[in-house]
């Protein structure tokens, strides 16, 4: 991976952490530099049992990304992939079978009072 790609990935992880804080009302930070192992989540949050993989790229390989998240999450955590292309909003990918567990976790561990997300300049 080139220097530009690594830099873009790091920026994407910080950006995603900020967006998770904004949208879900959770604490989030870039993860790899704090934990350092290959299976560390890209973004660490105070949401238990969720592994977040961040993909900030123009070309997205869905099944490769979700397989990486599954491998890194292990048996206890719900694997979640967040992806964004330039000038596009963030999207979240989760296996359908994991969705009920993720909904329960989010309900129990986030600001459950729904609020309309602020408009972001990257959304069209």
VMD Tcl script that draws the C-alpha trace (Angstrom):
set ca {
  {0.00 0.00 0.00}
  {1.41 3.39 -0.97}
  {1.99 6.31 1.37}
  {-1.03 8.20 -0.02}
  {-3.32 5.19 0.53}
  {-2.12 4.75 4.11}
  {-2.59 8.45 4.79}
  {-6.08 8.38 3.27}
  {-6.91 5.33 5.39}
  {-5.79 7.06 8.59}
  {-7.79 10.17 7.70}
  {-10.79 7.96 6.96}
  {-10.51 6.26 10.36}
  {-10.40 9.62 12.16}
  {-13.30 10.91 10.05}
  {-15.36 7.78 10.75}
  {-14.67 8.05 14.49}
  {-15.97 11.63 14.39}
  {-19.08 10.59 12.46}
  {-19.87 7.71 14.85}
  {-19.64 10.17 17.75}
  {-21.94 12.59 15.94}
  {-24.54 10.10 14.72}
  {-24.63 7.60 17.60}
  {-23.50 9.75 20.52}
  {-20.69 7.33 21.41}
  {-17.02 7.71 22.21}
  {-14.86 6.71 19.25}
  {-11.23 7.03 18.20}
  {-8.88 5.62 15.61}
  {-7.85 2.19 16.85}
  {-4.75 0.79 15.20}
  {-2.21 3.23 16.60}
  {-3.38 2.44 20.13}
  {-3.55 -1.36 19.98}
  {-1.20 -2.12 17.14}
  {-2.12 -5.71 16.31}
  {-3.40 -6.71 12.85}
  {-6.80 -7.72 14.24}
  {-7.36 -4.42 16.08}
  {-10.48 -2.58 14.95}
  {-9.86 0.43 12.73}
  {-12.12 2.46 15.01}
  {-12.51 1.77 18.73}
  {-15.79 2.76 20.38}
  {-17.44 2.29 23.74}
  {-19.97 0.00 22.03}
  {-19.20 -3.52 23.28}
  {-18.94 -6.58 21.05}
  {-18.72 -4.70 17.74}
  {-15.68 -4.79 15.46}
  {-15.51 -1.83 13.06}
  {-13.55 -2.03 9.83}
  {-13.09 1.28 7.97}
  {-12.71 1.37 4.18}
  {-12.04 4.80 2.69}
  {-11.47 4.07 -0.99}
  {-12.90 4.61 -4.43}
  {-12.99 0.89 -5.20}
  {-14.77 -1.21 -2.64}
  {-14.51 -4.98 -2.56}
  {-17.54 -5.81 -0.44}
  {-16.91 -9.46 0.33}
  {-13.18 -9.00 0.89}
  {-13.96 -6.22 3.37}
  {-16.63 -8.16 5.26}
  {-14.44 -11.29 5.34}
  {-11.61 -9.26 6.86}
  {-13.99 -7.86 9.47}
  {-15.35 -11.36 10.23}
  {-11.85 -12.78 10.65}
  {-10.74 -9.89 12.86}
  {-13.95 -9.85 14.94}
  {-13.67 -13.43 16.13}
  {-16.71 -15.27 17.50}
  {-17.85 -12.73 20.07}
  {-18.06 -9.48 18.11}
  {-20.39 -8.33 15.33}
  {-18.31 -7.47 12.25}
  {-19.23 -4.10 10.74}
  {-17.71 -2.47 7.68}
  {-18.03 1.28 7.12}
  {-17.18 2.61 3.66}
  {-17.00 5.98 1.97}
  {-15.88 7.16 -1.45}
  {-14.85 10.73 -2.20}
  {-17.81 13.11 -2.11}
  {-20.20 10.37 -0.94}
  {-21.78 9.67 2.48}
  {-20.64 6.87 4.78}
  {-22.42 3.53 4.37}
  {-22.46 0.59 6.78}
  {-22.34 -3.09 5.79}
  {-23.36 -5.86 8.17}
  {-24.43 -9.44 7.48}
  {-28.20 -9.81 7.68}
  {-27.89 -12.59 10.28}
  {-25.86 -10.20 12.50}
  {-28.33 -7.32 12.17}
  {-30.63 -8.25 15.10}
  {-27.65 -8.57 17.46}
  {-26.23 -5.26 16.25}
  {-29.57 -3.51 16.73}
  {-29.80 -4.84 20.29}
  {-26.24 -3.73 21.07}
  {-26.81 -0.26 19.61}
  {-30.12 0.12 21.44}
  {-28.48 -0.73 24.76}
  {-25.29 1.30 24.29}
  {-26.00 4.47 22.33}
  {-27.99 7.65 22.67}
  {-31.37 6.07 21.89}
  {-33.17 9.37 21.48}
  {-33.32 9.71 17.71}
  {-32.18 12.98 16.26}
  {-31.96 14.03 12.65}
  {-28.28 13.93 11.63}
  {-26.78 17.25 10.63}
  {-26.26 17.77 6.93}
  {-22.68 17.06 5.93}
  {-20.97 18.71 3.00}
  {-19.92 15.28 1.69}
  {-23.53 14.16 1.18}
  {-25.28 14.72 -2.13}
}
mol new
graphics top color blue
foreach p $ca { graphics top sphere $p radius 0.5 }
foreach p [lrange $ca 0 end-1] q [lrange $ca 1 end] { graphics top cylinder $p $q radius 0.2 }
display resetview
